[in-house]
Amino acid sequence: MTSTTKVVLGILGAAAAGAVIGMLLAPEKGSDIRQKVKDAANDWACQLADLFAESKSEFSNFTNKAARKAKDMAGQAEDRFNNVRESLG
């Protein structure tokens, strides 16, 4: 897990905890508070799922890009080898 992901998850966790504490201290009916907590938890879960999906997509893009770069470099190395071999032969 990268440090950026850790920071984002820490911020999300702190914000969620703050929201829950704020709702628990609010002068409202218990059923209203429970519904707000449920809705907030659902929102946070959706955002977290989106974050993981985005991270997975970015990782996939990175690995694809790295594989293409490695293939290109291998092709360049092969071309250089063949050029040197031809110049010596």
MOJO-V787814 format. One record per backbone hydrogen bond with DSSP energy under -1.0 kcal/mol. NH is the residue of the N-H (numbers start at 0). CO is the residue of the C=O. E is the energy in kcal/mol with one decimal. If there is no record, write none. Layout:
# MOJO-V787814
nh=NH co=CO e=E
nh=NH co=CO e=E
This chain:
# MOJO-V787814
nh=5 co=1 e=-2.1
nh=6 co=2 e=-2.4
nh=7 co=3 e=-2.5
nh=8 co=4 e=-2.7
nh=9 co=5 e=-2.4
nh=10 co=6 e=-2.6
nh=11 co=7 e=-2.7
nh=12 co=8 e=-2.5
nh=13 co=9 e=-2.6
nh=14 co=10 e=-2.6
nh=15 co=11 e=-2.4
nh=16 co=12 e=-2.5
nh=17 co=13 e=-2.5
nh=18 co=14 e=-2.4
nh=19 co=15 e=-2.4
nh=20 co=16 e=-2.6
nh=21 co=17 e=-2.5
nh=22 co=18 e=-2.1
nh=23 co=19 e=-2.4
nh=24 co=20 e=-1.7
nh=27 co=25 e=-2.0
nh=32 co=28 e=-2.2
nh=33 co=29 e=-2.8
nh=34 co=30 e=-2.0
nh=35 co=31 e=-2.2
nh=36 co=32 e=-2.9
nh=37 co=33 e=-2.6
nh=38 co=34 e=-2.7
nh=39 co=35 e=-2.9
nh=40 co=36 e=-2.9
nh=41 co=37 e=-2.2
nh=42 co=38 e=-2.4
nh=43 co=39 e=-2.7
nh=44 co=40 e=-2.5
nh=45 co=41 e=-2.3
nh=46 co=42 e=-2.4
nh=47 co=43 e=-2.7
nh=48 co=44 e=-2.5
nh=49 co=45 e=-2.4
nh=50 co=46 e=-2.3
nh=51 co=47 e=-2.5
nh=52 co=48 e=-2.5
nh=53 co=49 e=-2.7
nh=54 co=50 e=-2.5
nh=55 co=51 e=-2.6
nh=56 co=52 e=-2.3
nh=57 co=53 e=-2.7
nh=58 co=54 e=-2.6
nh=59 co=55 e=-2.3
nh=60 co=56 e=-2.6
nh=61 co=57 e=-2.5
nh=62 co=58 e=-2.7
nh=63 co=59 e=-2.4
nh=64 co=60 e=-2.5
nh=65 co=61 e=-2.7
nh=66 co=62 e=-2.4
nh=67 co=63 e=-2.3
nh=68 co=64 e=-2.4
nh=69 co=65 e=-2.5
nh=70 co=66 e=-2.3
nh=71 co=67 e=-2.5
nh=72 co=68 e=-2.6
nh=73 co=69 e=-2.3
nh=74 co=70 e=-2.2
nh=75 co=71 e=-2.4
nh=76 co=72 e=-2.5
nh=77 co=73 e=-2.3
nh=78 co=74 e=-2.4
nh=79 co=75 e=-2.5
nh=80 co=76 e=-2.5
nh=81 co=77 e=-2.6
nh=82 co=78 e=-2.3
nh=83 co=79 e=-2.6
nh=84 co=80 e=-2.7
nh=85 co=81 e=-2.5
nh=86 co=82 e=-2.2
nh=87 co=83 e=-1.7
nh=88 co=84 e=-1.5
